[in-house]
Amino acid sequence: MARTHIRPIREEDADRVRRILQVAFVDEYRRMGQKNSRIPTMTDRLLAFYLGRAPRYSFAAERRGGLIGFCLACRWGSTAWMGPVAVLPPAQGEGVGKRLVEASTAELRENGVITLGVETMPRSYRSLQFYSSLGMNFACLTLDMSRTFRRKNHVKASTELIDDMEIRTLGAMSRQERVQAEGSVAEISDAVSPGLDYRSEVKATLHHGLGETILAYWKDRLAGFAVVHTEPYAKEEIPGTVRVNILLLRSLEEEAPGVDRLFEGMIVLVEQWIGKEGYDAAIVRVPVRYVGVRDCLLRRGYSISHSDVRMTYADMAEADRPGTVHLSKWE
């Protein structure tokens, strides 16, 4: 058998990464019984976003000068996750995926990451077995909750709004305001989970033109923010869907609304922004431990459209502070 070389990912690997992703996941869907499944073609913009997030911690497997697998990673301060991880079917079962994940894990551990894991498909028993064998535990189910808006009833009655609550977008701010807002993003991130820092995600989202960061204020105090992607992920996708990939809220002073109520007020304002900008659908990623968030979205007409299972290393589990909301997408 030819020697397999594990090396850091490079920009020029983009086309091969996209092809391996399609082949490997179509094969996995077939094994799961979905014989006619196909993987949409990832846009160049999204692929550049994935490859540029954390190249130091992302690795490729090379054999005879050609890529046969990869493990991408993302780091947000002290929190990181890996994925997607894919290996060409003929090379599966040879330990290539394990070497890729272990290389990424070692680099992340050595550089101060304290929360680390993956999100994978609950129906993919091979994936569950693979990550379990690497020492990961099941953390929680995560849900994609989706809603399509009708123009005549885009947002329910304005009585659901919270007094003194408003939103602003990072892209509409001056340069000085943006710098200040990015600092506040880091402050809120750390207030929710020690060492967490979403500034890199905020900057990368704007840099690659994928979407916006929406900041929520209550009585001129920043209560939280959401990173939303507005551009299609696949070349075959019809534009118009907003993906709320990250949403954080923290407790304020005693007289302020609780975080569940703040979330309800914020999602109403976000939906209004979605309508104003001409989009017609939203997807929110929700870890199931946030029961109040899930119930709020169900009341607002959202449906569960997809699920993943989050897994973390036993000694690197999530540790969010009480009185906060932390919605995030690990993929």
TIDO-404945 format. One record per residue (C-alpha): residue number from 1; residue in three letters; x, y, z. Coordinates in steps of 0.02 Angstrom, whole numbers. Each point is the difference from the previous one (the first is absolute). Example, Ala and Ser with C-alpha at 12.3 -4.5 7.8 and 13.67 -1.06 7.14 Angstrom:
<rs>
1 | ALA | 615 | -225 | 390
2 | SER | 69 | 172 | -33
</rs>
This chain:
<rs>
1 | MET | 0 | 0 | 0
2 | ALA | 65 | 173 | -46
3 | ARG | 49 | 113 | 144
4 | THR | -128 | 129 | 57
5 | HIS | 67 | 171 | 47
6 | ILE | -97 | 113 | 120
7 | ARG | 33 | 184 | -28
8 | PRO | -84 | 169 | 32
9 | ILE | -139 | 48 | -120
10 | ARG | 40 | 125 | -138
11 | GLU | -105 | 119 | -106
12 | GLU | 43 | -95 | -158
13 | ASP | -84 | -155 | 73
14 | ALA | -171 | 82 | -21
15 | ASP | -64 | -93 | -154
16 | ARG | 60 | -169 | 64
17 | VAL | -78 | 32 | 171
18 | ARG | -167 | 39 | -82
19 | ARG | 8 | -159 | -104
20 | ILE | 49 | -113 | 146
21 | LEU | -141 | 74 | 103
22 | GLN | -128 | -43 | -134
23 | VAL | 63 | -177 | -32
24 | ALA | 23 | -47 | 184
25 | PHE | -167 | 66 | 60
26 | VAL | -99 | -73 | -145
27 | ASP | 78 | -167 | 45
28 | GLU | -47 | 23 | 184
29 | TYR | -180 | 46 | -44
30 | ARG | -9 | -157 | -107
31 | ARG | 59 | -104 | 149
32 | MET | -139 | 84 | 103
33 | GLY | -128 | -61 | -126
34 | GLN | -21 | 162 | -100
35 | LYS | 46 | -73 | -168
36 | ASN | -45 | 148 | -111
37 | SER | 79 | 135 | 107
38 | ARG | 120 | 129 | -70
39 | ILE | 103 | 135 | 80
40 | PRO | -26 | 176 | -71
41 | THR | 154 | 86 | -70
42 | MET | 74 | 116 | 131
43 | THR | 23 | 179 | -60
44 | ASP | 176 | 69 | -22
45 | ARG | -39 | 134 | 129
46 | LEU | -51 | -124 | 135
47 | LEU | 147 | -114 | -38
48 | ALA | 123 | 145 | 16
49 | PHE | -84 | 45 | 166
50 | TYR | 22 | -178 | 66
51 | LEU | 181 | -17 | -57
52 | GLY | 49 | 171 | 66
53 | ARG | -76 | -16 | 173
54 | ALA | 140 | -94 | 87
55 | PRO | 126 | -72 | -125
56 | ARG | 126 | -30 | 140
57 | TYR | -117 | -129 | 76
58 | SER | -68 | -76 | -161
59 | PHE | 87 | -148 | -83
60 | ALA | 3 | -96 | -163
61 | ALA | 48 | -180 | -36
62 | GLU | 106 | -20 | -155
63 | ARG | 48 | -159 | -93
64 | ARG | 106 | -6 | -158
65 | GLY | -15 | 189 | -12
66 | GLY | -191 | 3 | 4
67 | LEU | -123 | 37 | 141
68 | ILE | -100 | -146 | 67
69 | GLY | -75 | 83 | 154
70 | PHE | -7 | 154 | 111
71 | CYS | -52 | 66 | 170
72 | LEU | -51 | 183 | 11
73 | ALA | -4 | 92 | 166
74 | CYS | -63 | 164 | 70
75 | ARG | 60 | 91 | 154
76 | TRP | -93 | 133 | 101
77 | GLY | 121 | 45 | 139
78 | SER | 3 | -144 | 125
79 | THR | -137 | -94 | -95
80 | ALA | 31 | -100 | -159
81 | TRP | -84 | -134 | -103
82 | MET | 48 | -114 | -143
83 | GLY | -96 | -34 | -159
84 | PRO | -39 | -43 | -127
85 | VAL | 113 | -153 | 3
86 | ALA | 0 | -104 | -159
87 | VAL | 103 | -141 | -76
88 | LEU | -23 | -77 | -172
89 | PRO | -95 | -167 | 15
90 | PRO | 143 | -111 | -67
91 | ALA | 115 | 69 | 136
92 | GLN | -124 | -17 | 143
93 | GLY | 37 | -128 | 136
94 | GLU | 187 | 30 | -11
95 | GLY | 12 | 124 | 145
96 | VAL | 15 | 155 | -110
97 | GLY | -147 | 88 | 83
98 | LYS | 68 | -38 | 172
99 | ARG | 170 | 73 | -44
100 | LEU | -80 | 157 | -68
101 | VAL | -108 | 29 | 154
102 | GLU | 143 | -39 | 118
103 | ALA | 114 | 124 | -91
104 | SER | -130 | 138 | 16
105 | THR | -39 | -46 | 181
106 | ALA | 183 | 3 | 52
107 | GLU | 30 | 170 | -79
108 | LEU | -156 | 75 | 80
109 | ARG | 39 | -73 | 173
110 | GLU | 177 | 64 | -5
111 | ASN | -60 | 177 | -39
112 | GLY | -121 | 31 | 143
113 | VAL | -166 | -70 | -60
114 | ILE | -105 | -65 | 146
115 | THR | -163 | -44 | -91
116 | LEU | 13 | -114 | -151
117 | GLY | -116 | -114 | -97
118 | VAL | -102 | -32 | -156
119 | GLU | -178 | -2 | -64
120 | THR | -48 | -152 | -102
121 | MET | -151 | -89 | -70
122 | PRO | -101 | -99 | 129
123 | ARG | -46 | -133 | -129
124 | SER | 180 | -29 | -52
125 | TYR | 46 | -142 | 116
126 | ARG | 174 | -10 | -75
127 | SER | 30 | 183 | 46
128 | LEU | -66 | -26 | 176
129 | GLN | 113 | -152 | 19
130 | PHE | 150 | 93 | -73
131 | TYR | -10 | 150 | 116
132 | SER | -44 | -107 | 150
133 | SER | 156 | -105 | -31
134 | LEU | 103 | 160 | 6
135 | GLY | -62 | 37 | 176
136 | MET | -145 | 119 | -34
137 | ASN | -160 | 0 | 100
138 | PHE | -176 | 47 | -55
139 | ALA | -36 | 179 | 54
140 | CYS | -170 | 45 | -72
141 | LEU | -111 | -2 | -153
142 | THR | -1 | 157 | -106
143 | LEU | -149 | 50 | -106
144 | ASP | -19 | 104 | -157
145 | MET | -165 | 93 | 24
146 | SER | -67 | 76 | -160
147 | ARG | -136 | 122 | -48
148 | THR | -59 | 70 | -166
149 | PHE | -76 | 174 | 12
150 | ARG | -153 | 60 | -90
151 | ARG | 10 | 181 | -53
152 | LYS | -171 | 45 | 73
153 | ASN | 43 | -71 | 171
154 | HIS | 188 | 10 | 9
155 | VAL | 6 | 34 | 186
156 | LYS | -134 | -26 | 130
157 | ALA | -79 | 142 | 98
158 | SER | 115 | 140 | 54
159 | THR | -58 | -28 | 180
160 | GLU | 133 | -137 | 7
161 | LEU | 135 | 131 | -11
162 | ILE | 94 | 47 | 158
163 | ASP | 4 | 183 | 48
164 | ASP | 171 | 80 | -19
165 | MET | 67 | -143 | -106
166 | GLU | 78 | 29 | -171
167 | ILE | 123 | -78 | -121
168 | ARG | 143 | 68 | -105
169 | THR | 103 | -85 | -135
170 | LEU | 189 | 0 | 0
171 | GLY | 9 | 34 | -186
172 | ALA | -94 | 165 | 20
173 | MET | 119 | 66 | 134
174 | SER | 144 | 119 | -23
175 | ARG | 175 | -71 | 13
176 | GLN | 21 | 65 | 177
177 | GLU | -170 | -67 | 53
178 | ARG | 41 | -168 | -76
179 | VAL | 162 | -16 | 98
180 | GLN | -93 | 41 | 160
181 | ALA | -139 | -124 | -42
182 | GLU | 126 | -139 | -36
183 | GLY | 74 | 31 | 172
184 | SER | -174 | -18 | 75
185 | VAL | -23 | -163 | -95
186 | ALA | 156 | -67 | 87
187 | GLU | -64 | 62 | 169
188 | ILE | -170 | -84 | -19
189 | SER | 79 | -159 | -66
190 | ASP | 110 | -14 | 155
191 | ALA | -147 | 44 | 113
192 | VAL | -96 | -149 | -72
193 | SER | 145 | -124 | 2
194 | PRO | 174 | 35 | 71
195 | GLY | 126 | 28 | -139
196 | LEU | -128 | -7 | -141
197 | ASP | 30 | 133 | -134
198 | TYR | -107 | 16 | -156
199 | ARG | 92 | 147 | -76
200 | SER | 84 | -110 | -131
201 | GLU | -169 | -64 | -57
202 | VAL | -70 | 176 | -10
203 | LYS | 148 | 61 | -102
204 | ALA | 4 | -152 | -116
205 | THR | -186 | 13 | -35
206 | LEU | 19 | 180 | -58
207 | HIS | 165 | -30 | -90
208 | HIS | -72 | -140 | -108
209 | GLY | -164 | 91 | -29
210 | LEU | -102 | -140 | 76
211 | GLY | -111 | 104 | 112
212 | GLU | -13 | 116 | 149
213 | THR | 16 | 17 | 187
214 | ILE | -156 | 66 | 86
215 | LEU | 24 | 82 | 170
216 | ALA | -145 | 9 | 124
217 | TYR | -11 | 145 | 123
218 | TRP | -112 | 25 | 151
219 | LYS | -1 | 177 | 69
220 | ASP | 159 | 33 | -100
221 | ARG | 88 | -147 | 81
222 | LEU | 60 | -141 | -111
223 | ALA | -95 | -155 | 53
224 | GLY | 58 | -116 | -137
225 | PHE | 35 | -28 | -184
226 | ALA | -35 | -119 | -143
227 | VAL | 112 | -50 | -145
228 | VAL | -111 | -33 | -151
229 | HIS | 43 | -67 | -172
230 | THR | -105 | 68 | -141
231 | GLU | 90 | -73 | -152
232 | PRO | -40 | -172 | -73
233 | TYR | 110 | -144 | 55
234 | ALA | -22 | -102 | -159
235 | LYS | 5 | 47 | -183
236 | GLU | -171 | -80 | -24
237 | GLU | -79 | 93 | 147
238 | ILE | -131 | 133 | -31
239 | PRO | 49 | 162 | 91
240 | GLY | -111 | 67 | 137
241 | THR | 39 | -100 | 157
242 | VAL | 83 | 77 | 153
243 | ARG | 97 | -121 | 112
244 | VAL | 17 | 54 | 181
245 | ASN | 159 | -98 | 38
246 | ILE | 50 | 85 | 163
247 | LEU | -107 | 93 | 126
248 | LEU | 57 | 52 | 174
249 | LEU | -97 | 88 | 137
250 | ARG | 55 | 42 | 177
251 | SER | -92 | 52 | 156
252 | LEU | -6 | 185 | 37
253 | GLU | -50 | 88 | 161
254 | GLU | -141 | -65 | 107
255 | GLU | -137 | 108 | -77
256 | ALA | 43 | -58 | -176
257 | PRO | -102 | -136 | -85
258 | GLY | 66 | -178 | 22
259 | VAL | 102 | -78 | -139
260 | ASP | -148 | -100 | -68
261 | ARG | -102 | 161 | -13
262 | LEU | 149 | 91 | -75
263 | PHE | 14 | -138 | -129
264 | GLU | -182 | 18 | -47
265 | GLY | 21 | 187 | -21
266 | MET | 160 | -22 | -98
267 | ILE | -70 | -131 | -119
268 | VAL | -147 | 114 | -40
269 | LEU | 120 | 140 | -45
270 | VAL | 108 | -119 | -102
271 | GLU | -153 | -61 | -95
272 | GLN | -47 | 181 | -37
273 | TRP | 176 | 29 | -67
274 | ILE | -14 | -157 | -107
275 | GLY | -160 | 67 | -79
276 | LYS | 71 | 174 | -24
277 | GLU | 152 | -72 | -90
278 | GLY | -110 | -102 | -116
279 | TYR | 35 | -175 | 65
280 | ASP | -142 | -124 | 23
281 | ALA | 61 | -141 | 112
282 | ALA | 104 | -28 | 158
283 | ILE | 92 | -147 | 76
284 | VAL | 55 | 6 | 183
285 | ARG | 119 | -129 | 73
286 | VAL | -58 | -44 | 177
287 | PRO | 84 | -116 | 126
288 | VAL | -145 | -90 | 85
289 | ARG | 56 | 52 | 175
290 | TYR | -79 | 170 | -39
291 | VAL | -180 | -55 | 25
292 | GLY | -66 | 178 | 13
293 | VAL | 79 | 46 | -167
294 | ARG | -70 | -156 | -84
295 | ASP | -175 | 33 | 68
296 | CYS | 7 | 182 | -52
297 | LEU | 44 | -48 | -179
298 | LEU | -135 | -133 | -6
299 | ARG | -128 | 131 | 55
300 | ARG | 61 | 114 | -138
301 | GLY | -31 | -130 | -135
302 | TYR | 172 | -79 | -17
303 | SER | 14 | -185 | -41
304 | ILE | 140 | -122 | 39
305 | SER | 81 | -34 | -169
306 | HIS | 164 | -84 | 44
307 | SER | 96 | -70 | 148
308 | ASP | 180 | -35 | 45
309 | VAL | 80 | -73 | 155
310 | ARG | 139 | 96 | 87
311 | MET | 144 | -99 | 73
312 | THR | 145 | 64 | 104
313 | TYR | 154 | -74 | 80
314 | ALA | -37 | -53 | 179
315 | ASP | 122 | 128 | 71
316 | MET | -48 | 138 | -123
317 | ALA | -188 | 20 | 20
318 | GLU | -96 | 163 | -20
319 | ALA | -17 | 104 | 159
320 | ASP | -116 | 146 | -32
321 | ARG | -45 | 112 | 146
322 | PRO | -177 | -1 | 71
323 | GLY | -120 | 137 | -57
324 | THR | 64 | 2 | -179
325 | VAL | -54 | -62 | -172
326 | HIS | 134 | -73 | -114
327 | LEU | -60 | -62 | -169
328 | SER | 138 | -59 | -114
329 | LYS | 28 | -105 | -154
330 | TRP | 149 | -120 | 4
331 | GLU | 15 | -41 | -184
</rs>
